[in-house]
Structure formats: C-alpha cells, structure tokens
Amino acid sequence: MCGIVGYLGSQSAAPILIKGLHQLEYRGYDSAGIALNCESESSFQLFKAKGKVSNLESIIPDEVKMRDNMPVAGIGHTRWATHGEPSTANAHPHLSMSGEVVLVHNGIIENYKELKDQLIDRGYTFQSQTDTEVLCNLVDLYYQQNGKNLRLAVVQALNKAIGAYAIAVMEQKDNQHIVCARKASPLVIGISEGNDEFFIGSDATPMVEYTHKVIYLDDEQVADVRLGHEVEIVNLDQSLAEFDVKEVDLDITALTKGGFPHFMIKEIFDQPHCLENCMRGRVVRLDDGTYDIKLSALHNFKAKLIRARHVIIVACGTSWHAGLIGKQLIEEMCRIRVEVEYASEFRYRNPVIEKDDVVIAISQSGETADTLAAIQLAKEKGALVFGIVNGVGSSIARAADTGIYIHVGPEIGVASTKAFTGQVTVLTMLALALGHALGTISEEYFQQTCHELTQIPLKMEKVLQQNDAICLLSTPFTFARNFLYLGRGYNYPVALEGALKLKEISYIHAEGYPAAEMKHGPIALVDAEMPIVFLATHHELYQKIISNMQEVQSRKGRIIAVVTEGDQEISKIAQATIEIPATLNALVPLLSVLPMQMLAYHVAVKKGLNVDMPRNLAKSVTVE
C-alpha cells in the first residue's frame, strides 16, 4: 500500500526514482510523484501525476532526467488514496507552505484534523485534502522554530502525530540530506560502498540493482541520511538507536516478467521452483535414505512448542486461507487444538491467551498492520509468537520470537499465488516436524509424507501443463456474474482461495463454501447461468462430493471440477474437468490451488483487465 523511494548521490536522480517507483507498483497506487533538490536549482522541482507511473514519467523533461555529476537529493511516491480522492493535488510529494520542506508519507495520521486546525490558527494554508500535507506543514512549523534543524523538526512533529507512517523528508537548503522515519509502515535504507550514495525504499526492491547493504528501520526511529557521512539513527526521545547493516539476498531477475505477459502468470509457473527453495535444507534426505525435517525455529524453541496445548493462527486474506489449512495439518499431525483468527478482529477482542500458547502470525509481506497489532497483543499476554513471512527483515519477522521464512522470492502480482503455496508448505513442514517430535504421528506416516512432499514440485509441473486447456475452458465464464466454489476437508480453504482470486482480479462476485453447506442457503442461487467449481479430488468424502454435484446438476448448474488424475465418474457429471496428480490428502491443496489460480488469471485476461494491479487493492496493507 503506497510506495516510497529516495536517492542521495551524484547520479541523475529522476531515472533512479522512476525505476524504483515502477518496481513498487505492485504495492497498489493511484497517483505518483517525485521531488528533486539539485545544486543548480533554487527551489524543489516537483512532478506529480494522477494514474500510472508512466504518466509521471512522460511529464519529466529530458534535461532533468539526464542531470549528472552533481549532488542531488530526491524522493518519490506512489499513493493509494486514503484522505482525498486520487488527483494531482493530492499526490505526493507534498510541499510545505514555506516551500522549504517537502515530504512523502505512507500510512495514516489519525489526528490530522486536530493538527490541521492548529496549523490554520498559525496561518498555514493547504492545497490538498491529505493528512500528509498536514504532517509536512507540522514539520515545517518546528523547522522554522528550531533554527532549521530538519531532524529535530521531524522528531518533534512525529511526537505530536498519532497514527502510522513511513516518511522521507528533504529541506531545500541542503541537497545532500534526507531524513526518514517509520512507525507501523516499513522503510529500508540502502548504502553504497564509501557512503557516496544512499537509497530509500518501502522495501528493498528499488535498490537491489545498486546495493545489497541495507538498514531496516524499526518503529519510532528517525534516520539522518547525509552524503559522505555514516547514517545516524535516533529514537523519538532523541536517544541514539543501535542498528545493523544487513546483506539483502534478492535476485534482480525475480523483479522481471521473464518472457511472461504478466507477473501473476510468471509467479504461478514459478511455484515448483519456489517450493524447492522453500524446502531446501529443511526436508533432508539422510544417508540411509530416510527423511528428516530440520527447522531452526523448532530446535531453538522445542520445549515451548511441545508444551503448547493451544495454537492461535492470526492472518488476513490469502494468508488466512493458508492458516485454515495449517489448522487441519497441526490438529491432525500434532493433536493440538488450533484456532484461526482474522487478525483485524483478534486485535480488538479480549481473546483468551495463556502463557503456554503459541500464536502463529502469517503474512506475505511481513508488514500487515492488523497482524502486527495481533502479535503485540500476543506478546503482552506472554505467548510465544511464531512468524511465517516472505519478507526478509520485515516488521513481523523482527517482532516474532521465532519463525520460518517461506523463501519464495518477491511476489509482484497483487493477487498472491506462490506466497500461498509457500505458506502451506511451511505449515506442512512445521506440523510434520512437531508431530514427529511429539510422537503423535508414526514413523511410517512421517517418512511417507516427507517423501511425497518432495515430489510436489514435479506434480505441480504436471498441473501447469494444463494451462492452455484451462485458458480455453475459461472463455465462456468471462460472462458470468457470480461463481460458487465448493470443497470439503483440506479443499475447503482452497475453495475460499479460488473465490478470492477470481474476485480480486476479474471483479466477478464469487463465494467459497464447504460443499455440504450448499444446501443451507447457496443452492438457492444455482441456475443455468451459475458456474460452480467443485474441488472433488479423491478422499474419504469423495462420494458425498459427488452427491453435492448431482444436486447442482439437477438444477442445471454449470460444473467445473478439479479431480484426481484418472477419475472417470465425475467427468459424466461436470461440463469441464481439470485433473491433478494423486497425492496424500494433506498435500492436495498444493496441487488443487493451481487450477484455481490459472482459471482466475485467464478469465481476467480475457476480460481485458490488469491482473497484476487490480483496482482498489494493495499488496502490502500497512494500515487498517
């Protein structure tokens, strides 16, 4: 949600900022802008545009893009509207009334109206409807009051502001200086060798082309970034903060489409390789041919994990669906009671959390605001917090007591695909390893499941070979106005995920249900116009699923069925079938979700929609 970039150095800043904004487009936005502070100019140069980054790029003069070999500070932003409609006036960066301070901001300032009234009383005027311009003028107020000390002004302003923020601020009088800060919204500083260039980003993707040395800011930290100097970081009480410079491991090729028309389909096809990376060094085949699962998190916190009698999974969206699968895995393999909670609801309840409980927080970005708040609540209650995230160095990764990275690489498409299967794979490994340690699964079951888990990438490849066939069968469904997705057991969360994917990128209304619940309401919707997707792979409830399908068939519903390879019975009922290889029941979601992803993708593409950046959605939801 929104994206910040910044640059400090002597290269031409505008192209670096524009490229960085393009790399942050996946976060979701509706306007974009940059501000430059160049030695040859007497004031900031601002360029802002509604719509895509390409619109912004088109209005920047060539002479600005080619300006080299002089110190320059620049900041840029992609905005996802909160306060005020998408417009050029509301786009960031925002300039203070004096013209001496310019600022970009992710997040929400909750007390902006109160602050705005106070600033108006002091003679400030405003050009936009945003809370960000209020914050910019508040920084300017303290800047004018304290001898134009930008860092001090930022600290004073943030001590008055209530809410969430990641900000980057420049002062007109010094083009070798940027101040940035964060609270509940991520911010990363990249450092070149010799401190002769600095890069700022909402995540590391805009800077990995230039450096792999980064600092992840913590909450309520303010960083003073000055050309030729070491970065200095203070807390909001102005005490010096300790920090580490880390090496970020991010492959720049993962940020390109690699010959695919969209990031989403590339990331769907990436999944076999991603799951191999996820399992590498974790599912280990020993010299005697048997398997073991090695998880440092389990090793380091084994006593507390084994002692737990209650697990609470907190997540949002797709991660919540992965959590529903995790519940079944942990309860089946470990015999521990598991609840799955929406983080947004959990944080505002007074949940029963005991000191021996384990709270598993799942988030693709590792920055989800509601999930972070749920973690804080769990820690206050003394529970062990276990994070499952993709974003290395992210807020949730740092806040959790322990956890597991899913290691599937950056996911650019807003609709999550490989992060979901990575999360399910990590939950499977955790349940297997913990069940093995507890003795709640047999050695035979453990070995069989570990072996089959290693075969999933190859079986995924086989499912992906049906992409062209799924593309063909999707054509008539582009005209549908509603979809139902039905599944049972491990496939019920997959039905929810399939419906979510279709909603996210095709804007077709879709709902997922347990198949047996169809008779308790949704069957009233079934008619000849209604497509119904059944996840009908072989398991103990297979015959019951067939009965549900026959009920739909008798009402002329249009059935698409995902079935186990070689199934003969369902093809007599369904209008279309998609086969997946046979696997263990607990691992079926890793295969059955692929047709759901491909179906949603092809329906959306045939409708002419932007599948990578669907309307109104953001990749990283850092505000409520």
Summary of the structure (lengths in Angstrom):
residues: 624
radius of gyration: 25.7
end to end distance: 10.9
largest distance: 80.5
contacts: 2323
relative contact order: 0.09
helix: 40%
strand: 24%
